[in-house]
Structures are given as C-alpha cells and as structure tokens.
Amino acid sequence: MSKTLYAGAARRVINPRLGTGKPGLRLFGDPIQSIESDLTATAVVFANGDAKVVVIATDLCIISTTEALELRGAVAKALGIPTSHVLLNLSHNHSAPALPGFMWMTDLPDEAAFKERYRRDLEQWLVEAAVEAALRVQPARMGTGWGESRIGVYRRESRDGVDILGEVVDHPIDTSVGVVRVDDLDGSPIAILFRYSAHPVTIGPRSVVGSADYPGPARDVVERSLGGLSLFLQGCGGNVNPAAGIGYEVDCSDTKDRVGIELGAEVLKVAAGIRTNRRAGERTTFGTVPNILVTPWEYVNGSPCDHLGALEDSLALEFGELPSVEQAEEVHAHWQRALAERIAREAETWEIRVAKKYENWSGILVEAARDGHPTCDLTVQALRVNDLVLVGIAAEVFFETGLEIRGGSELPDTFVLGYTNGAVGYLPRADDYPEGGWRLDGSYALPDLIPQAWELPVAFRPDSAARTTEFALELIRRL
C-alpha cells in the first residue's frame, strides 16, 4: 500500500547587518552598505510517515563544506532526521554576505566579527524555516515539468588567444528550466521549486548592496500569480553568466528585474500547465451534439508517496601535478614578500586581499608538496521524492556535467544542482583545461582556473568531472 505524501513550506529573511563583507576576491568583496532586495532562505519539508527530507534554497554565494555541514546538522537535529536528508542549495548570488570560512585569512577583527554574527543568525533562521515547514505539512501532490530560457550565456571567451571571462553568444548552454509543483489536495500551490543554471551577477561589483539578484524577481512572478512559496535552485552554472552580463552600473536593479521576470515567466508557464488535482478524462460528446468532442477533467484521488529518502557520500578527488617541496617553498616565500610589500605601500584593498589569499594558499601548496598525494573530499547527495531526484554536488559544476548526469539517470526528472551543501571549488571537465594543462605560474582571468581562491594546492585532475558523473549516477541507482 502506498504511503501518503505530506509537504509544508516556510521562509525566513536572511539579510545581514550592514557592514558585513561579501565573499569576493578581486570583485564583489566590499562590505554591504544597504539592502536592495531581501535575501531569503525557503524550506520545503516532504514526509510520508516513515521518512522526512528537507530542501532549503538560499540566496547565498559560498559556504565551506564544513560550515554547510554544521548548518545542516542543526536543521537535522531540530527535525530529528539524518543530516543526509537535509539539502542546502546556494543560489551563488554574488551580492550576498560571506560566512567566516571562505575569506577568513583576509579579514580584520571587526570584519570577522560581522561574519561570525551572521553565521550564528543564519543557523537560527534556517532552523526556524525548516521547523515551521515541518509544522505546516499537509497531504500533498506533486508534479514536474520542463521549460526553456535563454537568460544565460557561455562565459569562457577567447580573445586574441587569451582566455577571458566574457561571453560567447553562439555557444550552447543548458537552457532547461526544471519545475516542481507541490500542491495541497485542492490543487493550490504549497511550493514551486525551479532550477536554472547561471551565475546571479546582474547586480555588479560596483553595487555595494545586499540583493537576491535575478532569482528574487523570478520568485516574485511565480508567487504573485500562483501563490505558495517559490524556491530557486541553482543548477550547474559554473561556466554560465547572465546574457545581460555582469552588472556595470552602480544601480543594476532594472537589469536584475528584467532578467528575473523573464525567467519567472517561463517558470510560471510551466507551473500553470502542471495539474495535480485533476487529470484529463476520456473524450466525449458535448451533450446531444454528436460531432463535437470535449475532454472532461476528473478529480484525482489520494496523495501517494512511493519513494522518499536521501543518500549522501563523498568522492576523493585527486589533484594535478604538484611542484617539488623546494619549488613550493619558493612560491610561498614570494607571496610572503608580496603581501608585506603591498601592505607597506598601502596598495588597493583588493590587491592586499589577493595577496593574503595567495600567501595562505602557498602555505597549503607547501603542505601538499610534502604530503605528495593529497585529496579533496567532494560531497554528492541524491534526494528522491517519488520519481523526482535532486542531485546535489558541493562544487561549481559546469553545465555539460549536469546534462551528462541527467542524461544518464534512469529517472527523467533528475535535477542536477551545483553549489549544494557547500562548495570545494570549480569542477571543470577535461576539455575545459588550457592547452598544456593548468600552470602553477600562470595568470588566468577565468576564475575556474584559479584554485588558489579555494585554498586548493593545484587544480583537480582533468578526469575529476567524469568521475563525479559516474559517482552521482551510482548514487541515484543506490537510492
């Protein structure tokens, strides 16, 4: 006998205190001076009497996997479920506050205090949203659908033989918009989840504001039209930017709203076409008129939940070629000198921030060289509700990898999410590495070729994305 599906949703505003820094290295690193639009965390709890899972969508940018595990653990404890049953997705919005873990080595004491306070507040807000969602659960039905949007653009451009962070308008991307409609038994939305793959950077680095970026107005479109709460889930946007570009103006709100409305309109179109409480019946004649056929809508009975659960595991990713200990020590000494020199001449804030980051990174490089074979654990999670599977990967995943996992899954409604349960760094495919491989002494504009920002000694081995794809597909099969 099928169990009954229950669902509930709740939201908290997660705005930081003014003065809290953003997590940027060269750009998007200044403290937030005002709130342009509310940042939120929205939780949806699914239950069937035996198991319970929670999906939390946030307007945050970067959280370390350690911080994410602590936050998820607090939610899991409050709900009495395993941590593996808590999925925490980050929109990767660059106009969000930073938590302490990512840029700790660059922070002055007062800057660190703001981020520590935000970390404590955030945990409380996430727990509150999840607990309220659990208290709101009611019998529910769920339907899925897919649409298409071209608000994104491939961003790895080559100009005069040099790789730059730009745009390639004719390059394919993942244009799919995945939509999950969760309704009460009358067909009114409890929550609408939607997934798209593109960096939220329409609010640019000159805008020293806290903002939800384009996911905010996209959610607003859906909620104003259909009701319920709407959750934006970031997909595999590691190599995709908005087609509108990174915001240049100080006030980028007009572009943000336009991009969000365009995406929200597609979500609305798909969600409006998903019926959970009625289905098309047999075509029949209209009264006594013999040559006109109509389709009656029949009520659906029950709210079955045949599958509900989650699995989580880690994959040990290996790094590319490491330098000798002597070479690593030379690099470390170089960045120690560079940091001292930049501080002495009162260089630009971003220059000192970069030097602090690289000085810390070069110490990690020395440790890795001495170890000889370090690895990095990548968390992969699969969460299933009936025939919907959410695959969460704790990395900045490229869109091609997301398509490969979805294409290889036995379940067609497979939503592949990057930036989930923290992030360890970028996960480019073998084809995305520069000719001749990543160079320790290279200077790159593409952030996915700068593992230093992520405190990784060198780039992951080029087969890492392929290994992650197989690992994720095996996790789906196990689930």
N, C-alpha and C positions, 0 to 999 in steps of 0.2 A: 504493500500500500504506500502511495506517495505521501510524503510529509507536506506540510503547509509552509509556503514561503511567507516570511514576515519581513518588513522593511520599515525603517524610520530614518529621518534626516534632520540635521541641525547644523547651525553655523555660528561662528564667532568672528568678530572683527579682531584682527591681529596687528593693528597699527603699532609702530614703535614709538617710543619717546623721541621728540625732536632732538637731533644731535647724534642719533645712532648712525654709525657708518654703514655704507654699503660694502659688498664683498669684492669690488673690482680691484684690478692690479694696475693697469695703465689707464683704463677708463672706468667709469661707474664706481669710483672709490670714495667719493666725498660723503660727508655726513648728510643725512636727510634734514632739510630745513622747513618743509611743510608737507602736508598730506594732500596730494592731488585727487586721489580716489582711494576709498577704503580697501585695504588688503584683508583677505578673509581666509579662514580655514573652514571647510564644509565636510561633514562626516555623514556617510551613509552606512547604516548597520543592516546586514542581512542575517536572518536566523531561520531555523526550521525546527526548533525544539531540541535538537541534538547538538548542533554546531552553531557558531556565530562568527562572522567575519566583519571587518570594518574597513571601508575605503575612505581615506582622508585626502582631500585635494587642497593644496595651499598655494598662496601667491608668493612663495619664497623662491630664492635663487639657488643657493648652495648650502647644504648641510653635510658635515662629515658623516661617514657611516657610523662612527662612534656616537655622535650626538643623535643621529636618527634612531639608533638602537635604544638609547636612553629614553627618547621621547615615545617611541613605540612601546617600550616596556612599561612606561607609566600608563599609557592608554590600555594596554593589555591587562595590567593589574586591576585597573578600575572596572574593566568589563569581565574579568575572570576568564580570560581566554589566552591561548599561547601567543607570544609575540609574532610568530609566523603568520598569524591570522589578522595582523594589522598592516595594511598597505598605506604608506605615506608618500604621496606624489608631490613633487615640486614643479610649479609651472616654469621654473628657471627664469623668472621675471627679474631683470637686472635693476629694477627700481625698488628693490626690497631691502630690508635691513639684513646685516650679516649676523650670524651667530659667532661665538668666540673661536670656533675651531679652525676656520679656513685661513684667516689672516692674523692669527694671534701674534706672530713674530713682528708685525708692523705696528701694533697698537701701543699707544702711550697708556699709562694707567687709567686716565679718565675715559679714554676711548674703550678700553677693555671693560670698564665698569658698566657702560651703557649696554654693551653686548651681553654681558653676564646677566644683567637685569632683564634684557629681552628674552634670553634663553629661559629664565625662570617663568616669566609671564607666558611665553609660548606654550610651555608644558601645561600650565594650568588651563589655557584656552583650548588646547587640543583635547585634554581630558574632559573638560566641560562639554565640548561639542559632541564627543563620542558618547558620553553618558546620557546626554539629553536625547541623542538619536536613538540610543537603545531603549530609553523610556517611551519613545514615540512609536515603536514598532507596531505594526498592524498587518493583517493579512494583505498580501500584495501580489501583483502580477508584473511580469517584466517582458519587454520586447526590445529587439535590436534592429538597427538599420544603418545603412551606409550612404553617405553623400560625397560631394567633391567640392573642394575650394582651392583657389589659386592665390591665396594671400601670401604664400611663401615663395622664396626664390633660392636656388642653389647659390651658396656664398663663397665657394673656393675658386676664385678667379685667378687667371694667369695674365699678367701684363708685362710685355717686353721680357718674357722668360722668367719673371719673378712671380712667385705665388703671393697673392694679396687677399685680404678679407674684403670681398666686393660682391658682385652679383653676376650670374650667368643665366640670362633670362630663358635661353633655349635648352637648358639642361633639365632633364627630368627630375622630379621630386616625388615624394609621396603626397598626393593631393587628397587622399581619402580622409573623410570625416566620419569617425565611428560614433554612433549614438546609442545610448541605452536609456530606455524609458521605463521608469519604475512607478507604477500606478497603484492607487487603492482599488478596491473591488468595483468601485463605480467608474473607474477609468480616469480619475483625476490624478495628476502627477504628484507623487511624493518627492521624486528627484529625477533629474535628467542629467546623465553623465555624457560628456562628449570628449573625444580625443582628436588632437591635431598635432602636427609635428613642425614647429617653427619657433625660433627664439623670440620671446617677448622683449623687444628692444625698440619699439616705436617711440617710447619715451627715452630720449637720448641722454648722453653723459653730461650735457650742459644743464639738464633739468635736475636740480638737486631736490627732488621731491620723492616722497613715497607714493607709489602708484601700483595698481593691479595690472597696468599695461592693457593690451588688447583683450586678454581673457575677461576682464571686468565688464566692458560693454557687451561682449558676446553673451555672457551670462545674463546680463540685464535684459537683452532682447528676448531670450527664452523665458525668463521668469515673468516678465510683464505680460507676455502673450499667453502662456500656458499655465502659470502658477507653479507651485512647488519650489524646490531649490535646485540650482544648476551647478554642476561641477565640471570645471575644465581640467582634463588630464593631459599632461604633456607627453607626447609620443617620442619619436626618435628624431629630434631636431638638431642634432649636433652639427650638421653641415647645412642647415637651412635658416635663413633670416626672413623677416617680413619683406615682401616685394616692395613695400613702401620705403624700405631701407632703415638703417639706424637713425633715430631722430637727430636732427641737427639743431633745430631751434631750441630756445630756452623753454618755450611753451609748445609742447608737442601734442597737446590734448586733442586737437582736431583730427590729426592723423590717427592717433590711438583709437578714437571713437569710430572713425570710418572703417578702419581695419576690423575692429571688433564687431561692428554692426554687420559687415559683410560675412564674417564667419558665423555670427549668431543667426543670421538669416538662413544660412544653409542648414544649421542645426535645427532651427525651427521648422523648416520644410520637411526634414526627415522625421523629426519627432511627431509632427502633426499627422504623418502618414502611418504611424505605428498605433494600432488598436490593440488594447489588451483585454477589454471587457466585452467586445463583440467581434464576431467573425462573419465573413460572407457566407450566406447560405446558398441553397440551390436556386438557380434562376427559375423564375416562374412568370406566368402571365399576369398582367395587371387587371385584376377583376375579371370581367367578362370580355375584355378586349383580347382577341386571340393572337394578334401579330405584334404585340409589344411585350418584351421580356424585361423584368426588373430583378434586382438582386436584393433580397431582404437581409438585414443584419440580425444575427442570432446572438443572444447573450451567452457568454462563456461561464461555465460553472467551475468552482474550485480555484485554488491557487497553489498548484503543485510545486514542490521543490525536490527534484530527484537527485540533485548533486549540489553539495555545498561544502567547501573546505579549502584549505590552502597548504602549500608546501613551500619550504624555503631551503636553499642550500648555497654553498659557496664554491666558487671555482678559483683555483690558484693560478693567476696569470703570471707568466714569466716575462722578464724584461729582455730588451735587446742587448747588444754587446756593451759591456761595461769597460771603462778605462782601467788602466793599472792603478794600483794604490798611489803610486808616485804622481801620475797624471791627475788623479782626483784631488790629491793634496795641493797640487799647483793651482787647480781651479778654485779650490776653497780659499787659498791664500789671496788669489786675485780678487775675489769678491769681498773678502775682509778689507783689503786695501780700498776697493772701490766704494764700499759703504763709508769708511772713515773719510775718504776724500769728499764725497757728496755731502756728508754732514758738515764737514769743515767749511765748505764753500756755500753752505745754505742753499743747496740745489732745490729744484722744484719738488713739491711734496711727492708727486708720483715717481720721480726719479729715486728719491730716498726709499719709498715704499718698495719699488722694484729691487733695489739693492739689498734691502733687508730680506726680502723673499728669497733672492738668489743666494745670499750668504747662508741662510738657513738650509736651502736646497743643497748647496755644495757640501755642507756637512753631512747631509744624508747620502750624497754621492760617495763620500769617503767611506762611510759605514757600509754601503752596498758593495763597494770595491773590495773591502776587507772580507765581507761575507762570501763573495764570489758567486752566489746563486740565490739572490733574494727573490721573493714572490710577493704578489699582492692579491688578497682575497677579494673576489668580486661576488657580491650578494645577488642572487637571482631568486625571484619569488613568482609562484604561479597561484592565482586565486580564482576559484571556479564557483559560479552560481548558475545552476542548470547548464546550458550549453555556452555560456559566456565565460571566457577565460581572460583574465588580466595578467599579463606577464610583466613584472617589474624588474628592471635592471638598474643597479646602482652605478650608473655611468652616463656620460654624454654619448649616446648611441647615434650612429649615422642612420639616415633613413633607409638605406639599402639593407642594412641588417634587420631593421624592423620588418621590411617587406619579406625578407627571406624566412624569418621566423613565422610570420603569419601564413606565408605560402606553404610552409612545411607542416603546419599544425593540422591535426585531424579535425579540429573544430573550426568552422569558418568564422565564427565570431570571436576571433582572437585579437585582443587589443594589446599591442606591444608598447610598453611605456619605458622611457628612459627616466633619469632623474628621480628614481624611486628608492626610498629607504636610504637616502644619502647619495653620494657620488664620489667615486675614487679618481675620476679623470675622464678624458676623452677615450673613445674606443673606435678609432678609425680602422678601416679594412686594409688588407694588404695593398690593394690598388691605390689607396689614398696616401701612401707614404711617398716622400720625394724620391726622385731617381737617385740611386746610390744609397738610399736609406737616410734616416734621421742622423744629423751630425751634432755632436756634443758642442762644437764651437760655432754652430750655425746661428744665424739671426733670422727669425721667422716672423712673418706678420700673422700667419694663421695660428689662432690660439690652440688648435688641436695638435700643433707641433711644438707646444711649449709645456712639456711635462713639469718643468720647474715650478709653474704656478700651482701645481697639485702636490708638490712635495714628493714627486716620483723621481728616482735617480736618473732614469732614462725612459724613453718611450717603451710601451709594451711591444712584445714581439709581434710582427705583422700577422701572424695567424690567430691572434687573440680574438678578433671579432668572429671568425669562423668557429673557433672553439666555443665561444659563448652561444652562438646559434645552436649548435648541437646540444649543448648543455641545457639550454632553455627548452628545446623540443623534447628532450628526455624527461625534463621535469613535468612538462604537460602530460606526457604519456604516463608517468608515475601517478599524477594526480587523477 
